[in-house]
Amino acid sequence: MAATFFEPDHTYTRRRWRFQCLAVAPSPFDGEIRAVGFLYRPGEPATATAMDMENWELDEWIDTPSERQP
């Protein structure tokens, strides 16, 4: 069964980008479900960010094996 949204402890790939999901929770401001984690390209620094349902539906993220940042 295919995932319907980002899942904690999973890393996702979209072209050259990676998103390492740490948690999924509702935003305290509007209740929208957000995935919180690190967005990065291999070999570059990661940035903490949140992804929403629009990112999931439009950006075509693919669940990939976890990678550790050096």
Secondary structure as UniProt FT lines:
FT   TURN            8..9
FT   STRAND          10..14
FT   TURN            15..16
FT   STRAND          17..26
FT   TURN            28..30
FT   STRAND          33..40
FT   TURN            42..43
FT   STRAND          47..51
FT   HELIX           53..59
FT   STRAND          62..64
//
